[in-house]
Amino acid sequence: MDDAQLSRYAGTYRSATGVELVVTPRDGRLTLRQGRTDAPLMLVARTEATFVAPQASGITVTFRIESGNVTAVVVGPGTGGTTYTKIGGE
């Protein structure tokens, strides 16, 4: 995927506990970081909605897509994890 295709995933996501993740397209991949200061994880696409972070073994990042819009992301091991709701675009 190129940056234009990945741009729909870009934005800030917030968990129920207030933790924020920032997703940004860069060089045909997505990066994910907690807040605005942590070092980003590079994400590799497995499907349209599912990505993995090779540097974070066992972590799956699954985007929820409703009517063509990304509404949330679930981050965690396998199919479980923490849900972060999209609160804004980049």
C-alpha positions as CSV (number, residue, x, y, z in Angstrom):
1,M,0.0,0.0,0.0
2,D,1.2,3.5,-0.7
3,D,0.8,6.5,1.6
4,A,-2.4,7.7,-0.1
5,Q,-4.0,4.3,0.6
6,L,-2.7,4.2,4.2
7,S,-3.8,7.8,4.9
8,R,-7.3,6.6,6.0
9,Y,-5.7,4.9,9.0
10,A,-3.8,8.0,10.1
11,G,-4.9,9.8,13.2
12,T,-5.1,9.7,17.0
13,Y,-6.8,6.9,18.9
14,R,-7.8,6.9,22.5
15,S,-8.5,4.0,24.9
16,A,-11.2,4.0,27.6
17,T,-8.4,4.7,30.1
18,G,-7.2,7.8,28.2
19,V,-4.1,6.3,26.6
20,E,-3.5,7.7,23.1
21,L,-1.9,6.1,20.1
22,V,-0.9,8.1,17.0
23,V,-0.9,6.3,13.6
24,T,1.0,7.9,10.7
25,P,1.7,6.7,7.1
26,R,5.4,6.8,6.2
27,D,7.2,5.3,3.2
28,G,4.4,2.8,2.3
29,R,3.9,1.6,5.8
30,L,2.2,2.7,9.0
31,T,3.9,3.8,12.1
32,L,2.3,3.6,15.6
33,R,3.4,5.3,18.7
34,Q,2.0,6.0,22.1
35,G,1.5,9.7,22.6
36,R,3.6,12.1,20.6
37,T,7.0,11.3,22.0
38,D,7.5,7.5,22.1
39,A,9.6,5.9,19.4
40,P,7.3,4.6,16.6
41,L,6.7,1.0,15.8
42,M,6.7,0.1,12.0
43,L,3.6,-1.9,11.1
44,V,3.5,-4.4,8.3
45,A,0.2,-5.2,6.6
46,R,-1.2,-8.7,6.7
47,T,-4.6,-7.8,5.4
48,E,-6.5,-4.6,4.7
49,A,-7.3,-4.3,8.4
50,T,-4.6,-6.4,10.2
51,F,-1.0,-5.3,10.7
52,V,1.9,-6.7,12.8
53,A,4.8,-5.0,14.4
54,P,7.9,-7.1,13.8
55,Q,9.9,-5.4,16.5
56,A,7.0,-6.2,19.0
57,S,6.7,-10.0,18.8
58,G,3.2,-11.3,19.2
59,I,1.4,-7.9,18.8
60,T,-1.4,-7.6,16.3
61,V,-2.9,-4.3,15.3
62,T,-6.4,-4.6,13.8
63,F,-8.3,-1.6,12.5
64,R,-12.1,-1.6,12.6
65,I,-13.4,-0.3,9.3
66,E,-17.1,0.6,9.1
67,S,-18.7,1.9,5.8
68,G,-15.1,2.5,4.5
69,N,-14.1,4.6,7.5
70,V,-11.6,3.6,10.1
71,T,-13.3,4.0,13.5
72,A,-11.0,2.2,15.9
73,V,-7.9,0.0,16.4
74,V,-7.4,-3.0,18.6
75,V,-3.8,-3.6,19.8
76,G,-2.7,-6.7,21.6
77,P,-1.7,-10.3,21.3
78,G,-3.6,-12.4,18.7
79,T,-7.3,-11.5,18.5
80,G,-7.4,-9.9,22.0
81,G,-6.2,-6.5,23.1
82,T,-7.1,-3.0,24.0
83,T,-9.5,-1.0,21.8
84,Y,-8.6,2.6,20.9
85,T,-11.3,4.7,19.3
86,K,-10.3,7.2,16.6
87,I,-10.7,10.7,17.9
88,G,-9.0,12.7,15.0
89,G,-7.2,12.5,11.7
90,E,-3.6,13.6,11.2
